[in-house]
Amino acid sequence: MQPVTVRCRAPEGGRAPEVFVEVHLGPGLPGLSVVGLVETAVRESRDRVRAALQNSGFEMPDRRIVVSLAPADLPKSGSRYDLPIAIGILCASRQLAASRLDRYELTGELALSGELRAVPGLLPVAMAALSDGHSIIIPRAAEAEAGLLRDSRVRVAENLLAVAEFLSGTKPLPSARPQALQCIAPVPDLSDVVGQSVARRALEIAAAGGHHLLMCGPPGTGKSMLARRLPGILPAPDHRRALQTAALYSLKGIATRHWPDPRAPAFRAPHHTATAAALAGGGSAPTPGELSLAHNGVLFLDELPEFKRSALEVLREPLETGVISIARANRTVSFPAQTQLVAAMNPCPCGYLGDPQHECRCSPDQIRRYRERLSGPFLDRIDMGLHISREPPLLFDAPAAESSAVVRQRVEQMQALARARANKLNAELDTDELRLHCRPDEAGMRLLNEAADKLGLSHRACNRSLRVARTIADTHGSATVCAAHVAEALSLRPVLVR
């Protein structure tokens, strides 16, 4: 008897390669074996599939059943293969016709009763299936995810029997109802920040150019408040970008009610006890970390020196490349990580160095050790730095501050200008594009060279200052990067590496 093949997918990083579930019934003692570099959860599908078939009114063949998940060198984990294995067994034993199998991909976990359960990573699997021109059958429990694709080729089923009746042509399966990403909570508005005009301008520059930003200042000066309002002044992601981020949340197994607000880019703020694996992603079957969950959005690291140095060092390359690669013994998995980093820290362990209202009790040695928790190479990848001073309280008589909507309009205009010039934001310009679009005038070049000599700036640091200067020139509507723009960019160098 010829094997029966059922199509499905295996999420792997930012991809979802196709997997062929081949089922063969042969002579020998009755039994079911699953091969193809499978992990424990896949091997356990034998018992789930057997019970689901029997409780759905089908017979478990009294034959030797071999299930091969190909390609054999691709690791398979999770319970997503339950449904394709069960359908393959029904077709191989001729309890179900296999004529329509080529048109559909299947995924889903089987309960012992035959009910279908959702599995992590369903959204990227469905996206890959549709991009290859296939239809896909998924559990109804995952309709909220798959409905984001707004495609009638995504079918939903309650149980194994419904899938079998659909493939045999006796009963239809409904398509997933179109869904929209739901708003979880209002995005904090920048008008809540009273005063701090320098900090507000720096935040606008960072938003316009996509620059990484480090804020340093005493407690209570508004560092966290400013950072949490950055997504509100960034352009809202289009449907494609929102789906990219949603697919990473799906891979992580996060429920849709905890997905990012569609009106603003994703915002992640992990606690300073987070490990390197929590930030970058990892595990035996690698899943995205906080860096990837902030893809197309903002990663906020509060109390930056309190993070383990090893965890911060992991971020160095991804902050430049926009991709995080996780190596394992038998494979390397990559996740997208096009993230804007915003960090906040105190100037010293007690937090009050330079604060006119409080006395700093830290010794110079304590301050030095505190700042040395951040390596030079890590700080060198941060475009902008800002020291935030304490301002006198401005309460009810303070003038109204600009709202996020007003600032966002300017940011959208500046980002559109940058994309029209180089098809990317200023922070993403490579070396050749830097020479073409960011070359300052003679006075600006002279100022940059003098600053590089006096401050000991690296070549990377000079290039980052030029990118910031290009954004500052855009805020003034200037086609040329002038000395004033370079001077402001140099004043916004990260405060700890001046």
Secondary structure, 3 states (H helix, E strand, C coil): CCCEEEEEECCECCECCEEEEEEEEECCCCEEEEECCECHHHHCHHHHHHHHHHHCCCCCCCCEEEEEEECCCCCECCCCCHHHHHHHHHHHCCCCCCCCHHHEEECCEECCCCEEECCCCHHHHHHHHHHCCCEEEEEHHHHHHHHHHCCCCEEEECEHHHHHHHHCCCCCCCECCCCCCCCCCCCCCHHHCCCCHHHHHHHHHHHHHCCCEEEECCCCCCHHHHHHCHHHHCCCCCHHHHHHHHHHHHHHCCCHHHCCCCCCCCEECCCCCCCHHHHHEECCCCEECHHHHCCCCEEEECCHHHCCHHHHHCCHHHHHHCEEEEECCCCEEEEECCCEEEEEECCCCCCCCCCCCCCCCCCHHHHHHHHCCCCHHHHCCCCEEEECCCCCCCCCCCCCCCCHHHHHHHHHHHHHHHHHHHCCCHHHCCHHHHHHHCCECHHHHHHHHHHHHHHCCCHHHHHHHHHHHHHHHHHCCCCCECHHHHHHHHHCCCHHHC
